[in-house]
């Protein structure tokens, strides 16, 4: 698949590279795994001199030996001497860049916590020493949001204030996803668009995987997932077990419950029979896997919360693959595929709502977008969007079939909310697959 979008990010990376010809520049990129951080960095500097280093959890001296090989191949030079610490190797690179400008990309940068946590203070010392004389363009990428934020934005950390630029890479929005489908598929109808969005959520790796296999319809996507040797069967484990450590079973149980529509803390605790407040907080703030959502216009301290899995594919994985793992383990993929097909209409309805919220956000017309419900999940409204500058309030009901939407019911459910916006122009909408 060709490289899509990311124009703003590419422009920023290339501008920073040009500035590094005068003095060293540092950029950090953060985003979940599979989002396309590595592809973005390599695309930005293709045709130019760059070194790509991946930080794996292994002995520092061994890691440095591997890095030396990469440096020699990238710069076409012979590196003399033995480097057993990354600090020594990084100083060598800073000095080399004084006369030979280049870009250094370090992927999964936060993993130095597991290799040698003193690396961050060593880098701060060396950066301050050489940044005015070295012509290195340093790009540091990481997939653990909490750690990357701590490294660069916590004022008690050594690298605080050192980065010149920050990129938070996010999934492709619905507008871009629709463009990709039109260019890559001979059938870009809205039913295929919904399936493509439901299973990828705009995450670059999944988009690429399905596009390369020409899997855009529901049937073709499910055939790609539920086949022998499919990489996607183990995706949840591969992404999360290492992050969660020995407590992964509790985290997985929570995510499985959320994926099965038990979205309140009380519902989950009644099943698990334990306090999960700390787990939910870490899943949201440290791992950025879930999001807590309050009703639109609710007070910040409101306890009327629902939790949702941010990533579409992980939502699917926990709803079907993890839940029916006993069938998966004996290779009965057809059985699980049948369950997905049976439940798809209801399951995809959740993502149809999310699609429209993402689409409205991409349009940039509203100051806030959300959902609304009252205590006891009464008077639920799928989408509420407000433009406080122009005093516009939009309320929408979302269903796959527009004929099933009753606008009088929507208006009745909105009475209490609308009463707070008496001087606003209120618009009611019925949104369905045909509006995608």
Residue pairs with C-beta under 8 A, 6 or more apart in sequence:
1 180
1 184
1 207
1 208
1 211
1 212
3 39
3 43
4 172
4 176
4 179
4 180
4 207
5 172
5 176
6 36
6 40
6 43
6 169
9 40
9 44
9 167
9 169
10 40
10 43
10 44
12 27
12 165
12 167
13 27
13 40
13 41
13 44
13 45
13 139
13 167
14 44
14 45
16 25
16 27
16 137
16 164
16 165
17 25
17 44
17 45
17 48
17 103
17 137
19 25
19 164
20 101
20 103
20 135
20 136
20 137
21 101
21 135
22 135
23 131
23 132
23 133
23 134
23 135
24 94
24 97
24 127
24 130
24 131
24 132
24 134
24 135
24 136
24 137
24 138
25 136
25 137
25 138
25 164
25 165
26 127
26 138
26 139
26 140
26 162
26 163
26 164
26 165
27 137
27 138
27 139
27 140
27 163
27 164
27 165
27 166
27 167
28 109
28 139
28 140
28 141
28 142
28 148
28 151
28 152
28 163
28 165
28 166
28 167
29 37
29 40
29 41
29 139
29 140
29 141
29 142
29 166
29 167
29 169
30 37
30 141
30 142
30 143
30 145
30 148
30 149
30 166
30 167
30 168
30 169
31 37
31 143
31 167
31 168
31 169
31 170
32 143
32 145
32 203
32 288
32 311
33 143
33 239
34 203
34 204
34 205
34 206
34 239
35 143
35 169
35 170
35 171
35 203
35 204
35 205
36 169
36 203
36 204
36 205
37 107
37 141
37 143
37 169
38 52
38 105
38 107
38 141
39 204
40 167
40 169
41 52
41 105
41 107
41 139
41 141
42 50
42 52
42 105
45 103
45 105
48 103
49 74
49 75
49 100
49 101
49 102
49 103
50 74
50 102
50 103
50 104
50 105
51 70
51 71
51 74
51 75
51 93
51 102
51 103
51 104
51 105
52 70
52 74
52 105
52 107
53 67
53 70
53 104
53 105
53 106
53 107
54 107
54 108
55 63
55 106
55 107
55 108
55 109
55 111
55 112
55 115
56 63
56 108
56 111
57 111
57 114
57 115
58 115
59 115
60 84
60 85
60 86
60 115
60 116
61 84
61 85
63 86
63 115
64 83
64 84
64 85
64 86
64 88
64 89
65 83
67 83
67 86
67 89
68 79
68 83
68 89
71 77
71 79
71 89
71 93
72 78
72 79
74 102
75 96
75 100
75 102
77 96
79 92
81 92
83 89
83 92
85 116
85 122
86 112
86 115
86 116
86 119
86 122
87 118
87 119
87 122
87 123
87 126
90 122
90 123
90 126
91 126
91 130
93 104
93 136
94 126
94 127
94 129
94 130
94 134
94 136
95 130
95 134
96 102
97 104
97 134
97 135
97 136
98 130
98 133
98 134
98 135
101 135
101 136
101 137
102 136
102 137
103 136
103 137
103 138
103 139
104 136
104 137
104 138
104 139
105 139
105 141
106 138
106 139
106 140
106 141
107 141
108 141
108 142
108 143
109 140
109 141
109 142
109 148
109 151
110 142
110 143
110 144
110 147
110 148
110 151
112 119
112 120
113 147
120 151
120 157
120 158
120 159
121 158
123 158
123 159
124 158
124 159
124 162
125 158
127 159
127 162
128 162
140 163
142 148
142 151
144 243
144 286
144 287
145 286
145 287
145 288
146 285
146 286
146 287
146 288
150 157
151 157
151 159
152 159
152 160
152 162
152 163
152 166
153 160
154 160
155 161
170 202
171 200
171 201
171 202
171 203
171 204
172 180
172 202
172 203
172 204
172 207
173 202
173 358
173 359
173 361
173 362
174 197
174 202
174 355
174 358
174 359
174 362
174 436
175 359
175 362
176 202
177 193
177 196
177 197
177 200
177 202
177 207
178 188
178 193
178 436
180 207
180 211
181 188
181 192
181 193
181 196
181 216
182 188
184 211
184 214
184 216
185 192
185 214
185 216
187 216
187 217
188 216
190 433
190 434
190 436
191 217
191 218
191 433
192 216
192 217
192 218
193 436
194 348
194 351
194 352
194 355
194 433
194 436
195 216
195 217
195 218
195 221
195 348
196 207
196 210
196 216
196 221
197 312
197 351
197 355
198 312
198 316
198 347
198 348
198 351
199 206
199 210
199 221
199 225
199 312
199 313
199 316
200 206
200 207
200 210
200 312
200 313
201 311
201 312
201 313
201 351
202 312
202 358
203 311
203 312
203 313
206 313
209 224
209 231
209 232
210 216
210 221
210 224
213 220
213 224
214 220
215 221
215 223
215 224
218 341
218 344
222 337
222 340
222 341
223 337
224 230
224 232
225 232
225 233
225 337
226 233
226 333
226 334
226 336
226 337
226 340
227 333
228 331
228 333
232 313
232 317
233 321
233 328
233 333
235 313
235 314
235 317
236 252
236 314
236 317
236 318
236 321
236 322
239 314
240 248
240 251
240 252
240 289
241 248
243 287
244 251
244 252
247 279
250 272
250 274
250 276
250 279
251 279
251 283
252 318
252 322
253 272
254 268
254 272
254 276
254 279
254 280
254 283
255 283
255 289
255 290
255 309
255 314
255 318
255 322
256 318
256 319
256 322
256 323
257 267
257 268
257 271
257 272
258 268
258 290
258 307
258 308
258 309
258 318
259 309
259 315
259 316
259 317
259 318
259 319
259 322
259 323
260 318
260 319
260 323
262 268
262 271
263 306
263 307
263 308
264 305
264 306
264 307
265 276
265 277
265 280
265 305
265 307
268 276
268 307
269 275
269 276
280 290
280 292
280 307
283 289
283 290
284 290
284 291
284 292
284 307
288 310
289 309
289 310
289 311
289 314
290 307
290 308
290 309
290 310
291 307
291 308
291 310
292 305
292 306
292 307
293 305
293 306
293 307
293 308
293 370
293 371
294 300
294 302
294 304
294 305
294 370
295 302
295 304
295 370
295 371
295 372
295 373
295 374
296 368
296 370
296 371
296 372
296 381
296 384
296 417
297 372
297 384
297 417
297 420
298 304
304 373
304 375
308 315
309 315
309 318
312 351
312 354
315 350
316 347
319 347
320 336
320 339
320 340
320 343
321 328
321 336
324 335
324 336
324 339
327 333
327 335
327 336
328 336
340 347
345 400
348 400
349 398
349 399
349 400
352 398
352 399
352 400
352 432
352 433
352 436
353 371
353 382
353 383
353 398
355 436
356 382
356 383
356 396
356 398
356 431
356 435
356 436
357 369
357 370
357 371
357 383
359 436
360 366
360 369
360 383
360 385
361 369
365 385
365 387
366 385
366 386
366 387
366 392
366 394
367 386
367 387
367 388
367 389
368 385
368 386
368 388
369 383
369 384
369 385
370 383
370 384
370 385
371 380
371 381
371 382
371 383
371 384
372 379
372 380
372 381
372 384
372 395
372 414
372 417
373 379
373 380
373 381
374 416
379 413
379 414
379 416
380 413
381 395
381 396
381 397
381 410
381 413
381 414
381 417
382 396
382 397
382 398
382 431
383 394
383 395
383 396
383 398
383 431
384 393
384 394
384 395
384 396
384 417
385 393
385 394
385 396
386 392
386 393
386 394
386 421
386 424
391 421
391 423
391 424
391 425
392 424
392 425
392 427
393 418
393 421
393 424
393 425
393 426
393 427
394 426
394 427
394 428
394 429
395 410
395 414
395 417
395 418
395 426
395 427
395 428
395 429
396 410
396 428
396 429
396 430
396 431
397 405
397 406
397 407
397 409
397 410
397 429
397 430
397 431
398 431
398 432
399 405
399 430
399 431
399 432
400 432
400 433
401 432
401 433
402 430
402 431
402 432
402 434
402 435
405 430
405 432
407 428
407 430
410 428
410 430
411 428
414 426
414 428
418 426
